[in-house]
Each structure stands twice: as C-alpha cells, then as structure tokens.
Amino acid sequence: MPSKMALVDYSKCRPEECAGGVCAAAQACSRKLLKQEADYDVPMPDPSLCRGCGDCVRACSQKAVKIVQV
C-alpha cells in the first residue's frame, strides 16, 4: 500500500524568514514530526511517522515542503 510523507526542499527552506526563526511548517505539524534543533535551523522530518496530512505544506510560505508518495 503506497503511503505519503513530507519532504523538505532544503534549497527553498529559509527559516530566517519565519517569525522568530521558528519554522511555520514545523509548528503546523500536529504530530510534531518536523523538528528544529534550534531557532533558525532547517527542520528535519521524521518520515517513518509522517502520515502525509499536508498541514506543513499549507503552512510553509516558501513552498519548501511537499507531500510525496513512497
């Protein structure tokens, strides 16, 4: 059965453009699967737990997050 997961395009990700350097996509993830080690760091997804809901995609103003089939 195909599943979906969030994928971050690091060439587009600019957390310095998010409020206070806190990634809006990471904040939007209800399961907290996009994590930042510190403010202004790029978020790292946890693909093994992502269900591909798309909340992070809608929250990212840089369009750096997308949902892919795996």
N, C-alpha and C positions, 0 to 999 in steps of 0.2 A: 504494500500500500504506500503510495507516494506521500511524503509529508512536506511541510513548509517550514522555513526558518528565516530569520532576519539575517541579512548580510550587510556589513558596513563597508562602504566605498571610502577608504581612507584618503584617497586623493581629493574627495569632496568635503570630508569631515573637518569642520573648523569650530571646535568647542569654544574658542575665544569669542565667537560671535553669538554664543548662547548667553543668557543672563547669568552673570557671575561666573562664567566658565563652566557652568553645570549643564551637561548635555540634556536638551529638552526631550530627546528620544528616550534616553535612559530614565528620565523622570516619568515619562508616559507609560513605561512598561509596568503593567500591573503585577507581573511576576518577578520584577527586578532582575531580568536576565541580561540587560545591558549594564555593565558596571564600569565606573570610572575609578581608577586608583586615587586620583586627586582631581580637584577642580582644574580645568583647562587641559586635562589629559583626554585623549580619544577614548571612547567607550569600547569595551570588549564584550562581544555577545557570548552567550553560553548556548551553542547550537544543540546540545543534547537535550535541553529542556524547553527550547522555544517551540511554541505551537503555531507560530505564523499568523497571529491575530491582526497584525498591521498597525497597532496603536503607535508604535515607534516610528513607522513610516509617515503617518499623518502628522506627527509632532515635529519631525525634522525639517527645519526651514531651509537647509542646504540641499535637501533631497539626496542625502548621503546614505540613507538606509533603504533597502528594498527587501521584498519577500521573494524567496526563490524556492523552487521545487527541488527536493533532494531525494 
